[in-house]
Each structure stands twice: as structure tokens, then as C-alpha cells.
Amino acid sequence: MKKKFSLALIALIIFALTLPVLVLAQQKRAQSNTSAGSTTTSKPGPTTAAPNRRPRVHTPVSSPAALEQDFNEALRVIQENYIDGNKLDFNNVYKSSITGMLRTLDPHSNYFDREEFEDMRNEQRSEYFGIGASIQNYAIGDSVDTYVTATFDNAPAFAAGLRFGDRIDAVDGVSMHARPTAEVRDKIRGPAGSHVKVTITHAATGQTDIVDIT
């Protein structure tokens, strides 16, 4: 009887000693399951695009420094490979670049340098009128000619078919080859309602026409 009691006492003591260990292990297991469940539920699922909607595409935008580098590189290539690259008028090159940028935004936008803007203002205040076009001299090789750089909507030049890049060869039968821009402009101007005949070589077709502009 004493032996049985001793064995029962020993078993009870062992159980009492191991009980906290079992409880602690159970608590850790529960915490582990809770943590795993929390991690699983917080993980976002795969995202699918809504039907009939285009996914957003972020187009990389070049920095101003990168654009300037590309522009300078283009000028360098022109200088090295164009037959008269060292004779380029860089003021005209930059003006053409600005005009080209404006054309990508709005085909009816125009750029005027200070001299052209003053001429336009003076023309608006004068009794003599132009044909509604901006012109500028450009040198191609040894040849200097006057070209149309812009035309205004509903202006006489636009209605007569003048477009960007067209070359002005003559005004009222007088050759304008190698004439200064201001002289060509004065030849074209006239009182309101007057007519002027301008010989034009179109940039798009290479065709030469004589147009009567009022």
C-alpha cells in the first residue's frame, strides 16, 4: 500500500512539474498560428484591371538636361556632316527649333523674335499692310533666299496657298534672291486693298507658282 501510494505521489509530482511546460508550449503554438493567420490575411491578393479600362502607362519624361544634350548632339552632327555645316546661322536654327516645337502643340501657333514682333506691331499701326505671313532669310550654301516661316489663319497669304518653308522668288516680277528680309517685306506690303504678285516655290511639292495676293 505504501509502495502504491509512493508511485502515485511521484506520478502526481511529475505531472505538476510538466503541466506549466505543456501550457507554455500550447500558448506559443496558439500565438504562432495567430501570427501566421494575420500575415496571410494582410497579404494583398493579385490585382486585376477593371474591365474595359486601360492600364495606366507612365511614360518616362526626358529631363531638360537630357534634351539639351540631344539638341547639342544634333547640332554637332549637322556641323560635321552637312556640306556647309560651319556656315550655319544658329539664330535661325534655334528659331526653327522653337517653331517646330510649337507645331507639335498647335499648328496655328507662331513664334516671333523681337524684330519680327516689332514689325508686326508697326504693321498693325501703319496704313500699309502685309500679307499675313512671317518671312526670314536663310542661307543654303552660297544662296541666300527668303522663306515663309509662318502664315496666319484666314490671312491673305494663307488663302493664297502659302505655307511654312515656301521660298519667295520674286515680288511683282522683281527677283528677291539675296535681298534682305526687310526689303522683301517692304516689297510685299501695300495699302489696304492693293494687289501684289508673289512668285513662290512650294516646299511640299517643289512647284513654282505666281499667286495674286490682296
ChimeraX attribute file (.defattr): number of C-alpha atoms within 10 A of each C-alpha:
attribute: neighborCount
match mode: 1-to-1
recipient: residues
	/A:1	6
	/A:2	7
	/A:3	8
	/A:4	9
	/A:5	10
	/A:6	11
	/A:7	12
	/A:8	12
	/A:9	12
	/A:10	12
	/A:11	12
	/A:12	12
	/A:13	12
	/A:14	11
	/A:15	12
	/A:16	11
	/A:17	11
	/A:18	11
	/A:19	12
	/A:20	11
	/A:21	11
	/A:22	12
	/A:23	11
	/A:24	11
	/A:25	12
	/A:26	12
	/A:27	12
	/A:28	12
	/A:29	12
	/A:30	12
	/A:31	12
	/A:32	12
	/A:33	12
	/A:34	12
	/A:35	11
	/A:36	11
	/A:37	11
	/A:38	11
	/A:39	10
	/A:40	11
	/A:41	9
	/A:42	8
	/A:43	8
	/A:44	7
	/A:45	8
	/A:46	5
	/A:47	6
	/A:48	7
	/A:49	9
	/A:50	8
	/A:51	6
	/A:52	6
	/A:53	7
	/A:54	8
	/A:55	9
	/A:56	7
	/A:57	6
	/A:58	6
	/A:59	6
	/A:60	6
	/A:61	8
	/A:62	9
	/A:63	9
	/A:64	9
	/A:65	9
	/A:66	11
	/A:67	12
	/A:68	12
	/A:69	12
	/A:70	12
	/A:71	14
	/A:72	12
	/A:73	12
	/A:74	11
	/A:75	16
	/A:76	14
	/A:77	12
	/A:78	15
	/A:79	15
	/A:80	11
	/A:81	11
	/A:82	13
	/A:83	11
	/A:84	14
	/A:85	16
	/A:86	13
	/A:87	13
	/A:88	17
	/A:89	11
	/A:90	11
	/A:91	9
	/A:92	14
	/A:93	13
	/A:94	12
	/A:95	15
	/A:96	14
	/A:97	13
	/A:98	14
	/A:99	18
	/A:100	16
	/A:101	14
	/A:102	15
	/A:103	13
	/A:104	9
	/A:105	9
	/A:106	10
	/A:107	12
	/A:108	11
	/A:109	16
	/A:110	16
	/A:111	17
	/A:112	16
	/A:113	9
	/A:114	9
	/A:115	9
	/A:116	15
	/A:117	13
	/A:118	12
	/A:119	16
	/A:120	18
	/A:121	11
	/A:122	13
	/A:123	14
	/A:124	12
	/A:125	10
	/A:126	10
	/A:127	11
	/A:128	16
	/A:129	20
	/A:130	23
	/A:131	21
	/A:132	19
	/A:133	20
	/A:134	22
	/A:135	22
	/A:136	20
	/A:137	21
	/A:138	18
	/A:139	15
	/A:140	13
	/A:141	12
	/A:142	9
	/A:143	9
	/A:144	15
	/A:145	20
	/A:146	24
	/A:147	23
	/A:148	21
	/A:149	22
	/A:150	25
	/A:151	23
	/A:152	18
	/A:153	13
	/A:154	10
	/A:155	15
	/A:156	18
	/A:157	24
	/A:158	18
	/A:159	16
	/A:160	16
	/A:161	14
	/A:162	25
	/A:163	21
	/A:164	17
	/A:165	17
	/A:166	23
	/A:167	26
	/A:168	25
	/A:169	22
	/A:170	20
	/A:171	19
	/A:172	16
	/A:173	12
	/A:174	12
	/A:175	14
	/A:176	22
	/A:177	16
	/A:178	16
	/A:179	14
	/A:180	14
	/A:181	17
	/A:182	14
	/A:183	10
	/A:184	23
	/A:185	20
	/A:186	12
	/A:187	17
	/A:188	20
	/A:189	18
	/A:190	17
	/A:191	12
	/A:192	11
	/A:193	10
	/A:194	11
	/A:195	15
	/A:196	19
	/A:197	17
	/A:198	25
	/A:199	21
	/A:200	23
	/A:201	20
	/A:202	20
	/A:203	16
	/A:204	10
	/A:205	8
	/A:206	11
	/A:207	10
	/A:208	15
	/A:209	14
	/A:210	17
	/A:211	17
	/A:212	14
	/A:213	20
	/A:214	19
